[in-house]
Amino acid sequence: MKTIYIDKQHINLDTDGKRIKLKADKTYQALPLQLIERIIIYGHCNLNAKLLYACQKHNVSIVFINKRSVEPVIIFGSPHKDAKGRISQYRWLEKKDIPLNLATHQITNKITKQLKLIKKITSTRTDKDKILQQTYDKLKFLLTNKSLTEPINTNQLLGIEGCASKFFFQAYTQLFAPSLNFTKRAKHPAPDPVNSVLSLTYTILYSQAVKAIY
């Protein structure tokens, strides 16, 4: 089960300590907390302190999403008790080169994954081979850019990442039916179904990443 998505308005959430209880008008459902990793709430719901305590005890994260908010609000369960890992985190903060190196690795990996996806799509979407090839070439060029291979600061990396996202979505938007109205990456609020799914996916990924280092 792992994740519960709640997108209906005014759902009442409660618990008996072992299960989460969801109530809406005459509808009722109870699910075991031990099988749940996170609860994602989109909209207005009613929940109490007893539920928050039970989620904390069972290490269940609660993610609140508002369509106009820049970032989700996340309530985590118990933090990890890995003392060595926590000490390493503090040591990393003291080393100025580590954040830049880590960011370089992440962005390089992101662009590499975008290239792999574009290449994979090209083999099946021959009707879009021109723009896909153009995008592939642009992303490939960014991987050799000095601002990425030898960055001086994070601003340079952010510039490279921004260019990569722009190039990628110029091609990605061409792969969907026009009826979906997916013309660009947009959010807060997401104007179309594709952007809605992308935003939800990014939110889940973000919550997993933050929880891993919490």
C-alpha positions as CSV (number, residue, x, y, z in Angstrom):
1,M,0.0,0.0,0.0
2,K,2.7,2.5,1.2
3,T,1.0,5.7,-0.1
4,I,-2.5,7.0,0.5
5,Y,-3.8,9.8,-1.8
6,I,-6.6,12.0,-0.5
7,D,-7.9,14.4,-3.1
8,K,-11.6,14.8,-2.0
9,Q,-12.6,17.7,0.1
10,H,-13.6,17.6,3.8
11,I,-12.5,14.1,4.5
12,N,-12.3,13.3,8.3
13,L,-9.2,11.5,9.3
14,D,-9.0,9.7,12.7
15,T,-7.2,6.8,14.3
16,D,-7.6,4.1,16.9
17,G,-3.8,4.0,17.3
18,K,-3.2,1.2,14.8
19,R,-5.4,2.2,11.9
20,I,-6.2,5.3,10.0
21,K,-9.9,5.9,9.7
22,L,-11.3,7.9,6.7
23,K,-14.8,9.2,6.9
24,A,-16.8,11.2,4.3
25,D,-20.6,11.5,4.7
26,K,-21.7,7.8,4.8
27,T,-18.5,6.4,3.5
28,Y,-16.0,4.8,5.9
29,Q,-12.7,3.0,5.5
30,A,-10.0,1.9,7.9
31,L,-6.4,1.1,6.9
32,P,-3.5,-0.3,9.0
33,L,-0.9,2.3,9.7
34,Q,1.9,-0.3,9.6
35,L,1.3,-0.7,5.9
36,I,1.5,3.0,5.1
37,E,4.6,5.0,4.4
38,R,3.1,8.4,3.6
39,I,-0.3,10.2,3.3
40,I,-0.7,12.8,0.6
41,I,-3.5,15.3,1.2
42,Y,-4.6,17.6,-1.6
43,G,-7.2,20.0,-0.4
44,H,-9.0,20.5,2.9
45,C,-9.3,17.7,5.4
46,N,-10.0,17.4,9.1
47,L,-7.5,15.6,11.3
48,N,-6.6,15.7,14.9
49,A,-3.5,15.5,17.2
50,K,-4.2,11.8,18.0
51,L,-3.7,11.0,14.3
52,L,-0.5,13.0,14.1
53,Y,0.9,11.2,17.1
54,A,0.0,7.8,15.7
55,C,1.6,8.7,12.3
56,Q,4.8,9.8,14.2
57,K,4.9,6.6,16.1
58,H,4.5,4.5,13.0
59,N,6.9,6.7,11.0
60,V,4.3,7.8,8.5
61,S,4.8,11.1,6.7
62,I,2.0,13.4,5.9
63,V,2.3,15.7,2.9
64,F,-0.1,18.6,2.4
65,I,-0.4,20.0,-1.1
66,N,-2.0,23.3,-1.9
67,K,-2.4,24.1,-5.6
68,R,-1.1,27.6,-5.1
69,S,1.7,26.8,-2.7
70,V,5.3,26.8,-3.9
71,E,6.3,24.0,-1.7
72,P,4.4,21.2,0.1
73,V,4.1,21.1,3.9
74,I,5.5,17.8,5.2
75,I,5.1,16.3,8.7
76,F,7.6,13.5,9.2
77,G,7.7,10.6,11.5
78,S,10.6,9.9,13.9
79,P,14.0,11.0,12.6
80,H,16.6,8.4,11.9
81,K,18.9,7.3,14.7
82,D,22.0,6.8,12.6
83,A,24.6,8.7,14.6
84,K,27.4,8.3,12.1
85,G,25.2,9.5,9.3
86,R,24.1,12.6,11.3
87,I,27.7,13.4,12.2
88,S,28.7,13.1,8.5
89,Q,25.9,15.5,7.6
90,Y,27.3,18.1,10.0
91,R,30.8,17.6,8.7
92,W,29.6,18.1,5.1
93,L,28.2,21.5,6.2
94,E,31.7,22.5,7.2
95,K,33.3,21.7,3.8
96,K,32.6,24.4,1.2
97,D,33.5,22.2,-1.8
98,I,31.1,19.3,-1.0
99,P,27.8,21.2,-1.7
100,L,29.1,22.3,-5.1
101,N,30.4,18.9,-6.0
102,L,27.2,17.3,-4.9
103,A,25.1,19.7,-6.9
104,T,27.4,19.2,-10.0
105,H,26.8,15.4,-9.7
106,Q,23.1,15.8,-9.4
107,I,22.7,18.1,-12.4
108,T,25.0,16.1,-14.5
109,N,23.0,12.9,-13.6
110,K,19.7,14.7,-14.4
111,I,20.8,15.8,-17.8
112,T,22.2,12.4,-18.6
113,K,18.8,10.8,-17.7
114,Q,17.1,13.4,-19.9
115,L,19.3,12.3,-22.8
116,K,18.6,8.7,-22.2
117,L,14.8,9.4,-22.2
118,I,15.0,11.5,-25.4
119,K,17.0,8.7,-27.1
120,K,14.5,6.1,-26.0
121,I,11.5,8.1,-27.2
122,T,13.1,8.9,-30.6
123,S,13.0,5.2,-31.6
124,T,9.2,5.1,-31.2
125,R,8.2,8.7,-32.1
126,T,9.6,9.1,-35.6
127,D,7.0,11.8,-36.2
128,K,8.9,14.0,-33.8
129,D,12.5,12.9,-34.7
130,K,13.6,16.4,-35.8
131,I,12.8,18.2,-32.5
132,L,13.9,15.2,-30.5
133,Q,17.3,15.1,-32.2
134,Q,17.7,18.9,-31.8
135,T,17.0,18.6,-28.1
136,Y,19.4,15.7,-27.8
137,D,22.2,17.7,-29.4
138,K,21.5,20.7,-27.1
139,L,21.5,18.6,-24.0
140,K,24.7,16.8,-25.1
141,F,26.4,20.1,-25.6
142,L,25.4,21.2,-22.0
143,L,27.2,18.2,-20.6
144,T,30.5,19.5,-22.0
145,N,29.9,23.1,-20.9
146,K,32.6,24.4,-18.6
147,S,30.0,25.9,-16.3
148,L,29.0,22.2,-15.5
149,T,32.4,20.5,-15.8
150,E,34.3,23.1,-13.8
151,P,31.7,25.2,-12.0
152,I,32.8,28.2,-9.9
153,N,29.6,28.6,-7.9
154,T,26.0,27.2,-7.7
155,N,24.6,30.1,-9.8
156,Q,26.5,28.7,-12.8
157,L,25.0,25.3,-12.1
158,L,21.5,26.7,-11.8
159,G,21.9,28.4,-15.2
160,I,22.9,25.1,-16.8
161,E,20.0,23.3,-15.1
162,G,17.6,26.0,-16.3
163,C,18.8,25.7,-19.9
164,A,18.5,21.9,-19.7
165,S,14.9,22.0,-18.4
166,K,14.0,24.6,-21.1
167,F,15.4,22.4,-23.9
168,F,13.9,19.2,-22.5
169,F,10.3,20.5,-22.1
170,Q,10.4,22.1,-25.6
171,A,10.5,18.6,-26.9
172,Y,8.6,16.9,-24.1
173,T,5.5,19.0,-24.7
174,Q,5.3,17.8,-28.3
175,L,4.8,14.2,-27.3
176,F,1.3,14.7,-25.9
177,A,-2.1,15.1,-27.5
178,P,-3.0,18.7,-28.2
179,S,-6.3,18.2,-26.3
180,L,-4.3,18.0,-23.0
181,N,-3.2,21.6,-23.5
182,F,0.3,20.8,-22.3
183,T,2.4,23.5,-23.9
184,K,5.0,24.2,-21.1
185,R,6.0,23.3,-17.6
186,A,3.8,25.3,-15.3
187,K,2.7,25.1,-11.7
188,H,0.9,26.8,-8.8
189,P,-1.6,25.9,-10.0
190,A,-0.9,23.3,-12.7
191,P,-3.1,24.3,-15.7
192,D,-3.4,20.8,-17.3
193,P,-3.4,17.1,-16.5
194,V,0.2,16.5,-17.5
195,N,1.5,19.3,-15.3
196,S,-0.6,18.0,-12.5
197,V,0.9,14.6,-12.7
198,L,4.4,16.1,-12.9
199,S,3.9,18.3,-9.9
200,L,2.6,15.3,-7.8
201,T,5.5,13.2,-8.9
202,Y,8.0,15.9,-8.0
203,T,6.3,16.4,-4.6
204,I,6.5,12.7,-3.8
205,L,10.2,12.6,-4.8
206,Y,10.9,15.7,-2.8
207,S,9.3,14.2,0.3
208,Q,11.2,11.0,-0.1
209,A,14.5,12.9,-0.4
210,V,13.9,15.1,2.6
211,K,12.8,12.1,4.7
212,A,15.9,10.2,3.8
213,I,18.1,12.9,5.3
214,Y,15.8,13.8,8.2
